Amino acid sequence: MLRALLAAVLGLSLATALPAQTPAPPPNPSTTQTTPETPSSIDAPAAPAADTGRVAVPPPSEKAVRYHRSGNVLWVIGTLWGLLVPAVILFSGLSAKIRDRARRIGRGGWFLTLVLYGAAYTLLTFAVDLPLAYYTGFVREHAYGLSNQSAGAWWGDTFKALAIGIVGLALTLWIPYLLLRKSPRRWWLYTSLALVPLVVFFIWLAPVVIDPVFDRFGPMKDRALEARILALADRAGIEGGRVYEVAKREDTNAVNAYVTGFGPSKRIVLWDTLLEKMDERETLFVMGHEMGHYVLRHVVWTLALAVIGIFASFWAVHAGAGWLIGKYRHRFGFDTLADPASYPLLILITSVVGLLATPPLLAFARHLEHEADRFGLELTRDNHAAARAFVKLQQENLAVPYPGPVYTFFQESHPSLGHRVEFANEYRPWETGQPLKYGDKFE
């Protein structure tokens, strides 16, 4: 969720590797001490009368295996490409040439030069990245039957994202470069402090301003189901919960749900494709999982981790950029980090930091997702529906149930669907009188 969005709005490739839809950091939910209640003290729904048996983990389809393997290849290509492009722009001296042209057009004005440089750099990298983006985001998704989005809609979304990126860069790029001029030794600290409120503001703003640019959000059409979801949210202690249905069937055949925002902008979002392909019990478990993210304060921990990532990224730039500039200043075409032409150097270093940080952050993200699964099971006590929901996620999204340790280490922000089905089958503490881990959080 966060890395791409922060890069778009802040205009800085912080590359803190925050996983999509999965918050993360401090107080580890697995070690937080609670005073669990026994099942008898909780107003829990009665177990369904039918369909309560174990659910088998289905083998992946041949198409899913091909999709998974080709995705691994594309991940490697995309990761290397993301490092190669800024490196080439930097070491070829092209960045310095872009700066010179921006300075001439801006007539030497510092701020205008920075804005023009940022826009030119964004357009250049957009053009260079476009063939790979078009293949991965449009051609491949259609080839595997996951997308039915028209070419016009895809291009429209692509150019919207480009415009948002250019505007975001114009609004924020001046912050580090101004502070580099004013305080060369502590700029990284002051820049991080300045960007923290912007990150908070963006997380609050995105659901109400940015997301509707790309998708149509509205109230749930099934009012009876909405009432049951809101009743479940009330039991989970979520006051003022908002559930939105987003029109995705016109773009995709995949299914998804997520939580976003905080405070007045907090909401749970359901794709209409999920509502079409999952029954009521399965949908209620998915909602219980998403509610777990709120109740367990995962969104707050995501924000905390984003802040840590910002500080770590800018410190790494401060620590390593001086040596690189001293060694390659003639190739770079600048001799100080305060020069706008150093922007690809910032991107390159923060991208490396993000790549190195990815495995531990993904591991923590998987832990949070597992705890949200546990919360959803304790809230609904519908193990069969939970397991079926995971099976449908596997089948509809062309996933493989056990992707392997290498994929998990570098790419997986959620536990494997096979392990999630197994956990849904087995986790039933209420049947043996054992305390619930999160029972004290249910009203």
C-alpha positions, 0 to 999 in steps of 0.5 A: 500500500504505502511505498508506491503511494508515498513515492507518488505523493511525496515524490521521493523514492523512500523505498521503505518496502511497506507491504500492501494493505498490511501495516506493521511495527512496534508493539508486536501483537503476538506478545501483547499481554491481554486478559482473554475472556472465556467463550461463555463470557462473549456474545459470540455468534452461534456456529453455523448449522451446516458446512462446518467441516475441514476444507481441503487445500486445492492444488494450483491450476496449471495457469496459476503456476505459470502466472506465479513463475512468470511473476517471479521473473517479472519481479526480478526484472522490475527490481533490477530495472528500478535500480538500473534506470536511476543509475544510468541517468545519474552516471551518464550525466543525463541528470545534470543535463536535465538540470541545466535545461531546467535552469535555463527555462527557469531563468536561474530561479531555484524553485522553478528549476527544481519543479521543472527538473522534477517534472522532466525527470518524472516524464523521462522515467515514465517513458522508459518504464512504460513498456514494462508497465504496459506489459505487466499491468495490461497485456499479462493480466488480460492474457491470464484472464484476470483483467477485462479493463479496456485499453482506454481505461488503463491509459487513463489511470496511467496518466492520472497516476503520472499527473499525481506524481508530477504534482506531488513532486512539485509540492514536496521536492523543495523540502529536502533540497531547501534543507540541504542548502540551509543545514548540510549536516542535519538536513536528513533529520530536519527533512524526515521531521518535516515529511512525517506530518505529510505522510500522516496527512496523505494517509488521511487524504488518500481514501477521500481524494486520491482513491476516488480518482481511479475507482468509483466508491459508494455504499453497499448495494446489499443493505441486509449484508451491510447491516450484518457487517456493521453489526459485526463492526459494532461487536468488534468495538469499531464505532462509526465504521464505514463500509464502501463497495468499489466498482471493480468488475469493469476492470478486473476479475480478481477479488479483494478487500482492504482497510484504509485511512484513519480517523474520519477517513477510516473505511473498509473497502470491498470490491464488488467482485468479492461480493459476487464470488463469495457468499455472506458467511465468507464475506463476513469472515473477510470483514472480520479479518479487516476489522482486526487490522483496525482493532489491533491498531495495525494502521497505527503501526504502519504509520510508525514504520513509515516514519522509521523508514523515512528517517533510515532512508534519508540517513542512508543518503546522508551517510553514503552520498558524499563518498559517491559524489566525491568519487564520481563528481565528474561523471555525475555533473555535480559536486554537492547533494544540494544540487537538483541533479542529485535526485536520482542518487537519492532514489538509488540509495533509498531504493537499495535501503528499501530492498534490504529492508524488504525481507524483515518488513514482509515477515512482520507484515505476515505476522500481522496478517496472521493475527488479523486472521485469528481475530476474524476467526475469534469474532465470527467462529466460522472456520469453514467459511474462512477456509472457503474464502481463502480457497476462493482467493487462491482460485480467483486471483491465480495464486499458488497455495505454497509459493516456497521460501524464496518467494515468501522471503522477498515478496510475500506480505501475507501468509501463504493461502495454503497455511491460512486454510490450514489455520482456519481449519484448526484454530478452534479454542472456543470448542475446548474452553481455551481463552481467546487471544482477543476475546477482551476486545469484543463487546 
